[in-house]
Amino acid sequence: MGDVAQFFDEQQKSSAYRELKTLTRAIDRAAADIMNREARGRVLSIGGVWEFFDKGPGLSELTVLDLSAEMLKPTLLREPRPR
C-alpha cells in the first residue's frame, strides 16, 4: 500500500477525521446536490460526496477513483435511498 493510501485509510478510522467531516457537511451536501442534478451519462469522480449522492436516472455509469479502500467502504455498504 502506498503512503498516500495508508494516510487516507488511517484518516477514515480516526475520530478526529469524523469530527472534521462534520465541518464540511454543508459543502459536501452542496456538491452532492450539483452532482445529483447535473451528472448524466458516464461520469468519473475523484473522491466524492457519497454520503449525499443519489444515482439519478440520467446517470448510466459512475466510476469512482479513490486512493483509499477505507474511504470507499461507507459508500459501498450504503443502501440506496428511495427517490
C-alpha contacts under 8 A as a table, 3 or more apart, distances in Angstrom:
res1	aa1	res2	aa2	distance
1	M	5	A	6.36
1	M	6	Q	6.41
2	G	5	A	5.34
2	G	6	Q	6.16
3	D	6	Q	5.09
3	D	7	F	6.07
4	V	7	F	5.05
4	V	8	F	6.41
4	V	67	L	7.06
5	A	8	F	5.27
5	A	9	D	6.02
5	A	67	L	5.06
5	A	68	S	4.84
5	A	69	A	7.88
6	Q	9	D	5.01
6	Q	10	E	6.12
6	Q	68	S	7.21
7	F	10	E	5.31
7	F	11	Q	6.25
8	F	11	Q	4.86
8	F	12	Q	6.25
8	F	67	L	7.36
8	F	68	S	5.67
8	F	70	E	7.53
8	F	71	M	7.02
9	D	12	Q	5.37
9	D	13	K	6.72
9	D	68	S	5.48
9	D	69	A	6.87
9	D	70	E	5.06
9	D	71	M	6.53
10	E	13	K	5.25
10	E	14	S	6.49
11	Q	14	S	5.31
11	Q	16	A	7.95
11	Q	17	Y	5.70
12	Q	17	Y	6.39
12	Q	18	R	7.43
12	Q	70	E	6.21
12	Q	71	M	5.94
13	K	17	Y	7.65
13	K	70	E	7.84
14	S	17	Y	5.41
14	S	18	R	6.76
15	S	18	R	5.10
15	S	19	E	6.25
16	A	19	E	5.09
16	A	20	L	6.23
17	Y	20	L	5.06
17	Y	21	K	6.14
18	R	21	K	5.07
18	R	22	T	6.68
19	E	22	T	5.43
19	E	23	L	7.26
20	L	23	L	5.33
20	L	24	T	7.03
21	K	24	T	5.19
21	K	25	R	6.22
22	T	25	R	5.14
23	L	26	A	7.53
24	T	27	I	5.29
24	T	28	D	6.05
25	R	28	D	5.06
25	R	29	R	6.06
26	A	29	R	5.04
26	A	30	A	6.17
27	I	30	A	5.07
27	I	31	A	6.15
28	D	31	A	5.17
28	D	32	A	6.09
28	D	49	V	5.43
28	D	52	F	7.47
29	R	32	A	5.08
29	R	33	D	6.08
29	R	49	V	7.31
29	R	52	F	6.04
30	A	33	D	5.05
30	A	34	I	6.45
31	A	34	I	5.23
31	A	35	M	6.32
31	A	49	V	6.85
32	A	35	M	4.92
32	A	36	N	5.85
32	A	49	V	5.70
32	A	50	W	7.51
32	A	52	F	5.67
32	A	53	F	5.25
33	D	36	N	5.05
33	D	37	R	6.08
33	D	52	F	7.73
33	D	53	F	7.50
34	I	37	R	5.14
34	I	38	E	5.82
34	I	39	A	7.84
35	M	38	E	5.16
35	M	39	A	5.11
35	M	53	F	7.24
36	N	39	A	6.09
36	N	53	F	6.26
36	N	54	D	6.08
36	N	55	K	6.84
36	N	56	G	6.48
39	A	43	V	6.89
39	A	56	G	7.89
39	A	58	G	7.19
39	A	59	L	6.11
40	R	43	V	7.05
40	R	58	G	4.86
40	R	59	L	4.44
40	R	60	S	7.02
41	G	58	G	6.16
41	G	59	L	4.75
41	G	60	S	4.88
41	G	61	E	6.38
42	R	59	L	6.50
42	R	60	S	5.68
42	R	61	E	4.61
42	R	62	L	6.06
42	R	63	T	7.91
43	V	59	L	7.51
43	V	61	E	6.12
43	V	62	L	4.92
43	V	63	T	6.19
44	L	62	L	6.01
44	L	63	T	4.80
44	L	64	V	5.97
44	L	65	L	7.39
45	S	48	G	6.47
45	S	62	L	7.44
45	S	63	T	6.26
45	S	64	V	4.97
45	S	65	L	6.17
46	I	64	V	6.06
46	I	65	L	4.91
46	I	66	D	6.13
47	G	64	V	6.73
47	G	65	L	6.03
47	G	66	D	5.09
48	G	64	V	7.74
49	V	52	F	6.10
49	V	53	F	6.22
50	W	53	F	4.86
50	W	75	T	5.87
51	E	74	P	7.96
51	E	75	T	6.85
54	D	80	P	7.32
54	D	81	R	7.06
55	K	59	L	6.38
56	G	59	L	5.63
57	P	60	S	7.45
59	L	62	L	7.13
66	D	69	A	7.30
66	D	71	M	7.46
66	D	72	L	7.18
68	S	71	M	5.26
68	S	72	L	6.77
69	A	72	L	5.24
69	A	73	K	6.37
70	E	73	K	5.28
70	E	74	P	7.87
71	M	74	P	6.96
72	L	75	T	5.46
72	L	76	L	6.28
73	K	76	L	5.11
73	K	77	L	6.08
74	P	77	L	5.28
74	P	78	R	6.00
75	T	78	R	5.18
